[in-house]
């Protein structure tokens, strides 16, 4: 049997071509649709908003535990916002294979 992509002679029961990596048959299950990735802007806007709130509100709190609790709240909110709104990772190659 010959590969449909590169015309290399391959075994009759081969699932993929050993030379180019192309599949010899159509996939049984369609791959899931790729969701559009989110950029870094939501994270940047959220962090800038937290900085503005920190500069405006925290200095007005009384010294001691209330101000410390305010700073801890800002740090926790920042970590949670970055965790929830983190940008999607972009993959340049699928599973590290080269394109033919």
Secondary structure, 3 states (H helix, E strand, C coil): CECCCCCCECCCCCCECCCCCCECCCCCCCCCCCCCCCCCHHHHHHHHHHHHHHHHHHHHCCCCHHHHHHHHHHHHHHHHHHHHHCCCCCCCCCCCCCCC
